[in-house]
Amino acid sequence: MDLSVKLKAIRRLEGLTQQEFCTLVDISISSYKKYETDLFEMGYGVLCKVLSHPQFTKYTLWLMTGHTAVECGQVSAV
């Protein structure tokens, strides 16, 4: 599963609009739209903003590897 698909899944599961997601992680909406539609690759700095936000840390393992560890609080968005 592509990063763009995973980002969209996380955002939708959390009940957030693109703008709300961007506000939470402090990234521009125009850049995020490109990430979510797979038009632009997300850089390390932006990825770190998403992964380090308290609301989204539970998806870190899945976002990076596709695996989960429910016993450790690491879940998927699908």
C-alpha positions in Angstrom: 0.0 0.0 0.0 1.4 3.4 -1.0 2.1 6.1 1.5 -0.4 8.3 -0.2 -3.2 5.7 0.4 -2.1 5.3 4.0 -2.2 9.0 4.7 -5.7 9.3 3.3 -6.8 6.3 5.3 -5.4 7.8 8.5 -7.0 11.2 7.9 -10.4 9.6 7.1 -10.3 7.3 10.1 -9.5 10.2 12.4 -12.4 12.1 10.8 -10.3 15.0 9.6 -10.5 17.1 6.5 -7.3 17.7 4.6 -7.2 21.2 6.1 -7.7 20.0 9.6 -4.9 17.4 9.2 -2.6 20.0 7.8 -3.3 22.4 10.7 -2.5 19.6 13.2 0.8 18.7 11.7 1.7 22.2 10.5 2.1 21.5 6.8 0.7 23.4 3.8 -2.5 22.2 2.3 -1.2 22.5 -1.2 1.8 20.2 -0.4 -0.4 17.8 1.4 -2.8 17.4 -1.5 0.2 16.5 -3.7 1.3 13.9 -1.1 -2.2 12.4 -0.8 -2.6 12.1 -4.6 0.9 10.7 -5.0 2.0 13.6 -7.2 4.9 14.5 -4.9 7.0 12.4 -2.5 6.8 13.3 1.2 10.2 14.3 2.6 11.7 13.1 5.9 10.9 16.4 7.7 7.2 16.3 6.8 6.9 12.6 7.6 8.4 13.3 11.0 5.8 15.9 11.7 3.1 13.4 11.0 4.7 10.5 12.9 5.5 12.6 15.9 2.1 14.2 16.4 0.4 12.6 19.4 -2.8 11.8 17.5 -0.9 9.8 14.9 1.9 8.0 16.6 -0.2 4.9 16.9 0.1 4.5 13.1 3.9 4.9 12.9 4.8 1.2 12.5 2.1 0.6 9.9 2.8 3.8 8.0 6.5 2.9 7.7 6.4 -0.9 7.3 2.8 -2.0 6.8 2.9 -4.0 10.0 1.1 -3.6 13.2 1.8 -4.4 16.9 -1.5 -4.0 18.6 0.0 -5.1 21.9 2.3 -2.1 21.7 -0.5 0.3 20.6 0.6 0.3 16.9 -2.4 -0.1 14.7 -3.4 0.3 11.1 -5.9 2.7 9.6 -7.5 0.0 7.4 
